[in-house]
């Protein structure tokens, strides 16, 4: 009977020590109130590793986003520069073609203006001939008086104050009626000028074109 109280007291003492150890032990894996010198448990170490891996992944994502934004900015700058370059090259090409067109036009004009006057064979009783072609007769063609007055029988004659030119001094508007394919009467061969004059003269019905 005396041994039972002693055994019961030992059990109570052991239980008290266990409870005190559980109640006053610091949190596992760190945290508020944790002892920094206390070794980290495997579970706490796993949580630290997971957090570190998450931070590394977030850093990778941010770095990729920054690089991609830089790439987009570079693409935009290249596109703008390409558009500026294309516009500049296009403007230069248009200006070059315009200069070449003006030069060709000036060369054609100079060449046309510098053509030597046609040579005229002796006139016959049926009218005046230029380059072997009859240019006037007063019936199917204007009279020789008209041709002499208008151009002096020069198929390249140019009026300095109007668009009139050629043997019959057609202005460009009248000349266009004949649809010769030449923009100016003096540019056309004598035969073409005569054919247009025959059409406009119309056996004398069109004499009003020459002020008759």
DOFISE-461967 format. One line per 2 residues: number of its first residue (from 1); their letters; for each residue x, y, z of N, C-alpha, C. Coordinates in pm, whole numbers, plus 32768, in hexadecimal, padded with zeros to 4 digits. Layout:
N
NUM	A	X Y Z X Y Z X Y Z; ... .
***
This chain:
212
1	XX	8053 7F89 8000 8000 8000 8000 8056 807B 8000; 80CB 807C 8039 8121 80F0 803D 8165 810A 7FB6 .
3	XX	8173 80A4 7F5D 81B5 80B7 7EDC 815B 80FD 7E76; 80D8 80F2 7E81 807C 812E 7E1F 8084 81C5 7E1F .
5	XX	8085 820C 7E90 8092 829F 7E8B 8114 82CB 7E4B; 817F 8284 7E65 81FF 82AB 7E29 81FB 829A 7D92 .
7	XX	81C0 822D 7D62 81B6 8216 7CD1 815C 827B 7C90; 80ED 829D 7CD3 8091 8301 7C9D 80D2 838A 7C97 .
9	XX	8122 83AA 7CF8 8168 842C 7CF7 81CC 8434 7C86; 8213 83C3 7C6B 8275 83C2 7BFC 8232 83D6 7B76 .
11	XX	81BD 8396 7B67 8174 83A6 7AE9 8144 8435 7AD5; 8115 8472 7B3F 80E6 84FE 7B36 8159 855B 7B14 .
13	XX	81CD 8541 7B51 8241 8597 7B36 826C 858B 7AA2; 826D 8512 7A6F 8293 84FC 79E1 8231 853F 7983 .
15	XX	81AE 8535 79A0 8148 8574 794C 8156 860C 794B; 8178 8645 79BF 8189 86D6 79C9 81FF 8703 7973 .
17	XX	826C 86B8 7975 82E1 86DE 7923 82C1 86D9 788F; 8279 8673 7862 8253 8666 77D4 81FC 86DA 77A8 .
19	XX	8196 86FC 77FA 813C 8769 77D8 8186 87EE 77D2; 81E1 8803 782C 822E 8880 782B 8284 8889 77AD .
21	XX	82BC 881A 7785 830F 8819 770C 82BC 883C 768F; 8245 8805 7688 81EE 881E 7614 81BD 88AD 7611 .
23	XX	8194 88E2 7683 8158 8967 768B 81BF 89D5 7672; 8237 89C5 769E 8299 8A30 7696 82FF 8A1C 7627 .
25	XX	82EB 89B9 75CC 8349 89A5 755B 8332 8A11 74F2; 8399 8A4A 74AF 8389 8AB1 7446 8348 8A73 73CA .
27	XX	8309 8AC9 7373 82CA 8A96 72F8 832D 8A51 729C; 82FE 89EB 7257 8354 89A0 71FC 836C 89F0 717D .
29	XX	83E4 89F6 714A 8404 8A39 70CA 8412 8ACF 70D7; 8422 8B08 714A 8432 8B98 715A 83AE 8BDA 7170 .
31	XX	83AB 8C61 7168 8333 8CB0 717D 8347 8D0A 71F4; 82DE 8D53 7219 82E9 8DB0 7288 8302 8D62 7308 .
33	XX	8361 8D8E 7350 8383 8D4D 73CE 83DD 8CD5 73BD; 8405 8CB5 733E 845A 8C41 7328 84E9 8C64 734A .
35	XX	852F 8C01 7378 85BB 8C13 7399 860E 8C0A 731A; 8657 8C76 72F3 86A4 8C6F 7276 8714 8C09 727B .
37	XX	873D 8BE5 72F1 87A9 8B82 72FC 8775 8AF5 72F7; 86EE 8AE7 72FA 86B4 8A61 72F8 86BF 8A27 726C .
39	XX	86ED 89AE 725A 86F7 8971 71D3 866F 896B 718F; 866D 8981 7106 85F2 897B 70B8 85CE 88EA 70A1 .
41	XX	854F 88CD 70B2 8520 8844 709D 8512 8829 7007; 850B 87AC 6FDA 84F9 878D 6F4B 847E 87CF 6F0F .
43	XX	8410 87D7 6F5D 8397 8816 6F27 83AD 88AB 6F0F; 83EE 88EF 6F6F 8409 897F 6F5D 8469 8997 6EEA .
45	XX	84CE 8941 6EDC 852D 8950 6E6E 84E6 8940 6DE7; 8485 88E6 6DDF 8439 88D4 6D63 83EA 8951 6D3F .
47	XX	83AC 898F 6DA7 8362 8A0A 6D8B 83BE 8A79 6D5A; 8434 8A86 6D95 8495 8AEA 6D69 84BE 8AD2 6CD8 .
49	XX	84D5 8A55 6CB5 84FB 8A35 6C2B 848B 8A57 6BC9; 840F 8A36 6BF0 839E 8A56 6B98 8393 8AED 6B82 .
51	XX	83A4 8B3B 6BED 839B 8BCD 6BE1 840C 8C04 6B8B; 8485 8BCF 6B9C 84F6 8BFD 6B4C 84DF 8BDD 6AB9 .
53	XX	84AA 8B66 6A9B 848E 8B41 6A11 8423 8B9B 69D5; 83BE 8BBE 6A24 8354 8C18 69F4 838E 8CA2 69D2 .
55	XX	83E6 8CD4 6A29 8425 8D56 6A0F 847A 8D52 6990; 84C3 8CE3 697B 8514 8CD7 6901 84BB 8CD6 6885 .
57	XX	844B 8C8E 6889 83F0 8C8B 6816 83B5 8D15 67FA; 8390 8D5C 6865 835B 8DE3 6851 83C4 8E3F 6813 .
59	XX	8442 8E31 683F 84AD 8E83 6806 84C1 8E63 6772; 84B8 8DE2 674D 84C5 8DBC 66C0 8455 8DF8 666C .
61	XX	83DA 8DF3 66A3 8368 8E2B 6659 837A 8EC1 6645; 83A5 8F09 66AD 83BA 8F99 66A0 8428 8FB8 663B .
63	XX	8495 8F6A 663E 8502 8F80 65E0 84D4 8F68 6551; 8485 8EFD 653B 8451 8EE1 64B4 83F5 8F51 6485 .
65	XX	839F 8F82 64DF 8344 8FEF 64BA 8391 906C 6492; 83FC 908B 64DB 844E 9101 64BA 8492 90EF 6432 .
67	XX	84CA 9078 6419 850D 9060 6398 84A8 9067 6325; 8431 9031 6339 83CB 9033 62D0 839E 90C2 62B3 .
69	XX	8390 9113 631B 836B 919F 6307 83D8 91E9 62BB; 8456 91CC 62DB 84C4 9209 6292 84C2 91DF 61FF .
71	XX	84A1 9160 61E6 8496 9130 615C 8428 917A 6111; 83B2 9189 6151 8344 91D1 6111 836A 9262 60F4 .
73	XX	83AD 92A1 6154 83D9 932C 613E 8438 9334 60C8; 8495 92D4 60C0 84F2 92D4 604F 84AC 92BF 5FCB .
75	XX	8448 9263 5FC9 83FC 924C 5F4E 83B3 92CA 5F22; 8379 9311 5F81 8330 938C 5F61 838E 93F5 5F28 .
77	XX	8402 9403 5F65 8464 9466 5F33 8490 9441 5EA6; 84AB 93BF 5E8E 84D5 9395 5E08 8466 93AD 5DA2 .
79	XX	83EA 9395 5DC9 837A 93AB 5D6C 836D 943F 5D49; 8379 9495 5DAD 8371 9525 5D93 83E3 9552 5D39 .
81	XX	845C 9524 5D56 84CE 954A 5D03 84C0 9516 5C75; 8487 949B 5C67 8473 9464 5BE1 840F 94B6 5B92 .
83	XX	83A2 94E1 5BD4 8340 9535 5B8F 837C 95BA 5B64; 83CC 95F5 5BBB 840D 9675 5B99 846B 9661 5B23 .
85	XX	84B9 95F3 5B25 8517 95D9 5AB7 84CB 95C3 5A34; 845F 9573 5A39 8412 9558 59C0 83D6 95D8 5987 .
87	XX	839F 962C 59DE 8364 96AA 59AF 83CF 9702 5970; 8445 9707 59AE 84B1 975C 5978 84E0 9729 58F0 .
89	XX	84F1 96A4 58E6 851D 966A 5866 84B3 9680 57FB; 8434 9670 581F 83C8 9684 57BE 83C5 9714 578C .
91	XX	83D3 9773 57E7 83D4 9800 57BF 844B 981D 5764; 84BE 97E4 5784 8534 97F9 572F 851F 97BC 56A4 .
93	XX	84E0 9745 56A0 84C8 9704 561F 8465 9754 55CC; 83FC 9787 560B 839B 97DA 55C3 83DC 9859 558E .
95	XX	842E 9898 55E0 8473 9912 55B4 84D2 98F4 5540; 8518 9881 5548 8575 985D 54DC 852A 9848 5458 .
97	XX	84BA 97FF 545F 846E 97E6 53E5 8434 9867 53AC; 840C 98C2 5405 83D8 9943 53D5 8446 9993 538F .
99	XX	84BE 9990 53C7 852F 99D6 5386 854D 9999 52FE; 854F 9914 52F8 856B 98D3 5278 84FF 98F3 5211 .
101	XX	8481 98F9 523D 8415 991A 51DF 8424 99A8 51AB; 8448 9A04 5204 845D 9A8F 51D8 84D3 9A99 5177 .
103	XX	853D 9A4D 5194 85B1 9A50 513A 858F 9A17 50B1; 8543 99A8 50AE 851C 996F 502D 84C2 99CE 4FE0 .
105	XX	8465 9A0E 5028 840D 9A6E 4FE5 845D 9AE3 4FAD; 84BF 9B13 4FFC 8511 9B83 4FCB 8564 9B59 4F52 .
107	XX	8597 9ADE 4F54 85E6 9AAD 4EE3 8590 9AA1 4E65; 8515 9A6D 4E75 84BC 9A61 4E01 849B 9AEB 4DC8 .
109	XX	847F 9B4A 4E24 845D 9BD1 4DF6 84D1 9C11 4DAE; 854A 9C01 4DE8 85C1 9C3C 4DA8 85DA 9BFD 4D20 .
111	XX	85CA 9B78 4D1A 85E0 9B34 4C9C 857B 9B60 4C33; 84FD 9B6F 4C5E 8495 9B98 4C00 84AA 9C28 4BD2 .
113	XX	84CD 9C7F 4C30 84E0 9D0B 4C0D 8559 9D20 4BB2; 85BC 9CC7 4BC0 8636 9CD9 4B71 8633 9C91 4AEB .
115	XX	85C0 9C59 4AC5 85B9 9C17 4A43 85CE 9C7C 49D3; 8619 9C59 4970 862C 9CB6 4900 85AB 9CC3 48B0 .
117	XX	8593 9D35 4876 851A 9D46 4825 851A 9CE8 47AD; 84A2 9CC1 4787 8496 9C66 4714 84BF 9CAC 4693 .
119	XX	84F0 9C5C 4637 8515 9C92 45B3 849D 9C85 4556; 8489 9CE6 4501 8413 9CEB 44AC 843C 9CE0 4419 .
121	XX	8408 9C80 43D2 841E 9C7B 4341 83D5 9CF0 42FE; 83F7 9D0E 4283 83B1 9D7B 423C 831C 9D60 4236 .
123	XX	82CE 9DCA 4243 823D 9DBC 4240 820E 9D9F 41B2; 819C 9D5D 41A9 8160 9D3E 4128 80DD 9D88 411A .
125	XX	809E 9D7A 40A5 8023 9DC3 408D 7FAF 9D92 40E3; 7FBC 9D16 411B 7F4F 9CDF 416A 7F5A 9D02 41FE .
127	XX	7FBE 9D4A 4228 7FCB 9D72 42B4 805A 9D68 42E5; 806C 9D85 4364 80F2 9D85 439F 8110 9CFC 43DC .
129	XX	818A 9CCC 43CB 81B4 9C4A 43FF 821D 9C5F 446D; 8214 9C0E 44D5 8279 9C0C 453F 82A1 9B7B 4554 .
131	XX	8320 9B62 454A 8353 9AD8 4553 830E 9A7D 44ED; 82EF 9AB5 4479 82B0 9A67 440F 821C 9A4F 4422 .
133	XX	81DE 9A8F 4485 8150 9A7A 44A3 8106 9AFD 448B; 8097 9AF6 4446 8047 9B6E 442E 8008 9B9C 44B0 .
135	XX	8019 9C1C 44D3 7FE7 9C4F 4552 7F79 9CB8 453F; 7F62 9CE5 44C6 7EFA 9D4A 44B1 7ECE 9D47 441E .
137	XX	7E4C 9D64 440D 7E19 9D6E 4385 7D98 9DC0 437D; 7D61 9DE4 43F1 7CE9 9E36 43F3 7C68 9DE9 43DC .
139	XX	7C6F 9D69 43C4 7BF5 9D19 43AF 7BE8 9CB0 441D; 7C37 9C45 4411 7C33 9BDE 4479 7C8C 9C02 44F0 .
141	XX	7CE2 9C65 44DE 7D3B 9C93 4549 7D32 9D2B 4551; 7D5E 9D66 45C2 7D60 9DF8 45C9 7DB3 9E32 4557 .
143	XX	7D98 9EB0 4539 7DDF 9EF2 44CC 7E71 9F09 44F3; 7EC4 9F19 448C 7F52 9F33 44A6 7F66 9FB8 44EC .
145	XX	7F09 A016 44D7 7F11 A096 451F 7F09 A07F 45B6; 7EAF A026 45E0 7E9F A009 466F 7F1E 9FCA 46A7 .
147	XX	7F54 9F69 465F 7FCB 9F23 4692 8041 9F83 4698; 804E 9FD7 4633 80BD A039 4632 80AC A09B 46A6 .
149	XX	8035 A0C8 46BD 801C A128 4728 8031 A0E9 47B3; 8005 A06E 47C1 800A A02E 4845 8097 A002 486B .
151	XX	80DE 9FC2 4813 815D 9F85 4839 81CF 9F9E 47D9; 81B2 9FDC 4767 821E 9FEA 4703 8248 9F63 46CD .
153	XX	81EB 9F03 46CC 8205 9E7B 469D 826D 9E30 46F3; 8276 9E57 4772 82D2 9E14 47CF 8282 9DB5 4828 .
155	XX	8291 9D32 4816 8242 9CD3 4866 8268 9CD1 48FA; 82D9 9D0E 491E 8303 9D12 49AB 82ED 9D9C 49E8 .
157	XX	82A1 9DF0 49AA 828B 9E77 49DB 8241 9E73 4A62; 8268 9ECC 4ABE 822B 9ED4 4B42 8200 9F63 4B5D .
159	XX	8186 9F74 4B8E 8157 9FF8 4BB6 818B A016 4C42; 81D1 A087 4C55 820E A0A2 4CD8 81AA A0C8 4D44 .
161	XX	812E A0E8 4D20 80CD A117 4D84 8056 A0BA 4D94; 8050 A04D 4D4A 7FE0 9FEF 4D57 8013 9F62 4D39 .
163	XX	7FB7 9F02 4D38 7FDC 9E78 4D1C 7FD9 9E59 4C86; 7FBF 9EBC 4C32 7FB8 9EA6 4BA1 8041 9E7C 4B6C .
165	XX	8040 9E1A 4B10 80BE 9DEB 4AD8 80A3 9DA2 4A55; 8113 9D84 4A0F 8109 9D36 4994 80EA 9D8B 491A .
167	XX	80D4 9D47 48A9 80B9 9D8C 482A 803D 9DE5 4832; 7FD8 9DB3 4874 7F56 9DF8 4873 7F3C 9E40 48F7 .
169	XX	7F9F 9E3D 4950 7F94 9E80 49D3 7F17 9E52 4A1F; 7F08 9DCF 4A28 7E9B 9D98 4A78 7EB9 9DB0 4B0C .
171	XX	7E58 9DE5 4B56 7E67 9DE6 4BE8 7E4D 9D58 4C1B; 7E7D 9D3D 4C94 7E76 9CB3 4CC5 7DE7 9C7F 4CCC .
173	XX	7D86 9CD6 4CED 7CFC 9CA9 4CF6 7CC5 9C7C 4C70; 7CE1 9CC8 4C05 7CB4 9CA1 4B7E 7CFF 9C27 4B4D .
175	XX	7D80 9C24 4B69 7DD3 9BB3 4B3E 7DA3 9B30 4B7C; 7D73 9B35 4BF7 7D46 9ABB 4C3B 7CCD 9A7C 4BF6 .
177	XX	7C81 9ACB 4BAA 7C0B 9A96 4B66 7C32 9A29 4B03; 7CA9 9A34 4ACB 7CD4 99D5 4A64 7D06 9950 4A9D .
179	XX	7D1F 994B 4B20 7D4A 98CD 4B60 7DC3 9890 4B17; 7E2B 98DF 4B09 7EA2 98B2 4AC0 7F02 9860 4B16 .
181	XX	7EF8 986C 4B98 7F58 982A 4BF0 7FCE 9882 4C11; 7FD5 98F9 4BD5 803E 9959 4BF3 8001 99C9 4C48 .
183	XX	8043 99ED 4CB3 800C 9A52 4D0C 8011 9ADF 4CD8; 8065 9AF7 4C73 8079 9B7E 4C41 8087 9B73 4BA8 .
185	XX	804D 9BD1 4B60 804C 9BC6 4ACE 80D8 9BC2 4A94; 8133 9C13 4AC9 81BA 9C19 4A90 8209 9B99 4AA8 .
187	XX	81DC 9B42 4B03 8220 9AC4 4B1C 8201 9A5E 4AAF; 8194 9A71 4A66 8164 9A0D 4A06 81A8 9A1D 497F .
189	XX	81B4 99B2 4933 81E9 99BC 48AA 818E 9A12 4853; 81C3 9A3F 47E2 8177 9A95 4788 80F8 9A4D 4759 .
191	XX	8103 99CD 473B 808F 9983 4708 801E 9981 476E; 803F 9977 47EE 7FD9 9975 4856 7F99 99FF 4864 .
193	XX	7FEB 9A67 485C 7FB4 9AEF 4863 7F55 9B0B 47EF; 7F7C 9ADD 4777 7F27 9AF2 4701 7EA3 9AA7 4710 .
195	XX	7EA7 9A2C 4743 7E2B 99DE 4754 7DCE 9A24 47B6; 7E05 9A5C 4822 7DB1 9AA4 4882 7D78 9B23 4843 .
197	XX	7DCB 9B6A 47F6 7D9B 9BE4 47B4 7D2A 9BC4 4752; 7D36 9B55 470A 7CCD 9B2F 46AC 7C4A 9B14 46F7 .
199	XX	7C57 9AD3 476F 7BDF 9AB7 47BE 7BA0 9B37 47F3; 7BF0 9B92 4826 7BBA 9C0E 485E 7B86 9C6A 47EF .
201	XX	7BCD 9C70 477F 7BA5 9CC9 4710 7B1F 9C9E 46D4; 7B0D 9C1B 46C6 7A8F 9BE2 4696 7A5E 9C26 4616 .
203	XX	7AB7 9C2D 45B4 7A95 9C69 4531 7A63 9CFA 453E; 7A9E 9D3F 459D 7A7D 9DCD 45AC 7A19 9DE9 4619 .
205	XX	79D1 9D82 464C 796D 9D9A 46B3 79AB 9DC3 4739; 7A2A 9D9D 474A 7A6B 9DC0 47C9 7AC9 9E36 47BD .
207	XX	7AB5 9E8B 4758 7B0E 9EFF 4745 7B0B 9F5D 47BD; 7A9F 9F59 480A 7A96 9FB2 487E 7B02 9F98 48E6 .
209	XX	7B3E 9F22 48E5 7BAB 9F06 4943 7C22 9F60 4929; 7C2F 9F94 48B2 7CA0 9FEB 488F 7C73 A07E 487F .
211	XX	7C00 A09C 48B5 7BCF A127 48B2 7B9D A153 482D; 7B71 A0F8 47D9 7B3C A11E 4755 7AA4 A11A 4754 .
***
